[in-house]
């Protein structure tokens, strides 16, 4: 899958249990960090993409669109819409 324009494809990080006293169930959809798998080339209006393949990033809670890629849930984010908060 190759994102177009200023879109990026992200594989979410695995949920982590931060509570050692008892088992905590964390939904995959609540994870807001991941690795960039593919990035679009940008557009004439947005030529310099800030995220590249391999970057570890964080995004807004309701950002992006879920997609299935290679049998796993991934997320497509739009860099121009400022859905990405930071590189980690």
Buried (B, 14 or more C-beta within 10 A) or exposed (E): EEBEBBBBBBBBBEBEEEEEEEEEEEEEEEBBBBBBBBBBEBEEEBEEBBBEEEBBBBBEEEBBEEEEBEEEEBBBBBBBEEBBBEEE
